[in-house]
Amino acid sequence: MTVLEETGTGDGEQSSGIIADGMFSHPDHTAEIDARSDPVTEIADTVFPLGPVIKGRGLENGTFVEFVGLRFPNILAPSQMCAGDVYMAVSFEAQQILFRDTEKFSSKLFEESVKAFWGPALTPMNPPEHTTYRAVMQQAFMPKLMKIYEETIVQPVLKRRFDELKPRGRADLARELNAFYPYEIVGTIVGYETGDVEFIASLFATIFQANTDPMAAVNAGTELRKYTQQLVEKRRKEPREDVVSAIINEEVDGEPIPDERLVGMINHLMAGGVDTTYRQTSNTVHCLLSHPDQLEKLRADHSLIPSAVNEALRFEGIGGILPRMAAKDTDLCGTQIPKGAVVFGMQGVGNRDPKRWDNPHTFDIERKPKPHLQFIFGPHACLGQHLARLMISRYLEHLLNDLSGLRWDPEADIPPSITGWSQRAALSLPVVWDAP
């Protein structure tokens, strides 16, 4: 199955709950990484002794990049930019600089790919243009709105989905719960029609597979932009309490925001909040079930939930690799970077920096929280990080309260693992619990 068996109707009815197979695969080729038993630990231990920044090279015309014999898939930077020398920011400090200093390290390299799928969006922009448009989108994530979202959208969605699951006693949480709830929550906040959310999810799933089926991804991007344009026009006539209605009449420099730009911003907002949250939720569950002592601590003390979410983001965040382009000849922690070179930040590796965290390879939900690299830093720091934390935290509350005795399914063929690199995730979570 490559598309939804039922597309949305826009009439507010829930659809069948079937999402494209692309939701349960990785967008990049990671067989070599997945063959390692603990890739983040192994790679971190290999590269940290070499310094805060290391030099590598492109392979197969930039489709892969290699550092000290380690091969990584490259699907985020234009391959032609990675055919020669490339660089990796290893340390936490180097990655902070990479993501904060937009004058030296630009995200313009995303421009063509983002526009082809979402439309013109925030990701490729640099300040001051980025700052102006980000302020428009920031309205959706004001602190006062988090409480409203929690009470009117997040909790009702999670309660209904866990109530449906609870009597069964067995499920694959990744494929039967985690892949759905963020689309429903974020889609409602953004303004997509309830009955269309899973149709939108199928388009996103196809777009995320651009590396394996580029034509299908381009077609899905066209359909997505068409749908969102129609949504903008509909909300102009019939505004609601949603993000689309809130931003369609905003102005930048005294001029209305062009529809093409609105479409790109709306799609970017949705893209940043759904697949990422689904995958990070699965990683959080995987971390807890794989460390039963930590799960027991959480069961005994629910006040540790925020700390557990933060530690899972650090220990097994979905972000494996994120590139920037050197906008000028520059120095990064003692390494000279020529103008136009691609520098990859590897958040998962940087989140194991032994100079920042004691015992960085230990999953410890009682660890004192510190800022990590999962949501990056600077102007491009994740807009929806507070919403993501809220969703995963409330999910864990339901997991602990509703699925008593949660444990791995003893009948599963193999223990599930976290795989992938650009978007690391546990794609399957077969579990059982004590059904009421």
Summary of the structure (lengths in Angstrom):
residues: 436
radius of gyration: 21.1
end to end distance: 33.4
largest distance: 63.4
contacts: 1491
relative contact order: 0.18
helix: 50%
strand: 13%
